[in-house]
C-alpha cells in the first residue's frame, strides 16, 4: 500500500528524530513500535485515548535507557508548577466536583459522524479533567455513571485513596463552561475555565492560567525536550494515562458501550 511505503520512507529519513501520531489510527501501536525500532521518539496525541491494552504493550516495549514514547494531554502541564496541582498531597477525605457544559447542536434525523455521538462527545469533554484528577487522587476503583439520553450524564468516581469525584456533563447548555472544584482539609482549589483559585492556610490566591492552545504548545515543547534528552516524566509517559484508561474501561463495563471516543 502507498501509505505503508510512505511510512517506511518517513522512518528511514535521518533528519527526522520525532514522530507525532494524530487521529484514530487502527493498529497505531504497531506504528509506534515501528517508529521506535527505527530510532524515532514518538508522541501519541490523544484522543483517541490510550487503552489499558495499548499502555501495557508500550510498557513491555519501553527502552530502559530513555523514554521513547509520550502521550499528549495538555492539562497535565498544570502538574508542573501550578499552585494547588503541583506537589500537593490530597488526603483520603478529598472530594471533587466536575461540571461541564457544552452547546452541541444536532439536526433532527441526521446520523452522527463516527466518534461524534452524544455519549462519545460527553466522555471526550470529561476525559482530560478525569485524567488530571487521576494524577492527583490516584487510580479509580469504581465508577457509577448514568445518562439521560445521549445528551446529559452524571456520576461518581471512587479512587483507591478513598477520594471521590462527582461529575456532571451536558451537551444542551446555552454556553460552554468547565469547572473543577477539589476540597480537602489542608486546601481547596477551584478551576473555572482559565481562572484558578487556591484556598489554603496561607490565604487565597487567584491566578489566570494559559489557554488550552498555549498549554498544548507547552506540552509539545516539554515532551520533545524530555524525549530528546532521555528524561522521564510521569506527566507525559504512556503509563500516566493508566488512571484515565481504567475510568474508560469501567464506564464501558457499566453499560455505556460506544462511549469511548
Buried (B, 14 or more C-beta within 10 A) or exposed (E): EEEEEEBEEEBEEEEBEBBBBEEEEEEBBEBBBBBBEBEBBBBBBBBBBBBBEBBBBBEEBBEEEBBBBBBBBBBBBBBEEBBBBEEBEBEEEBBBBBBBBBEBEBEEEEEEEEBEBBBBBBBBBBBBBBBBBBBBBBBBEEBEBEBEEBBBBBBBBBBBBBBBBBBBBBBBBEEEEBBBBBBBEEBBBBBEEBEBBBBBEEEEEEEEBBEBEEBBBBBBEBBBEBBEEEEEBEBBBBBBBBBBBBBBBBBBEBEBEEBBB
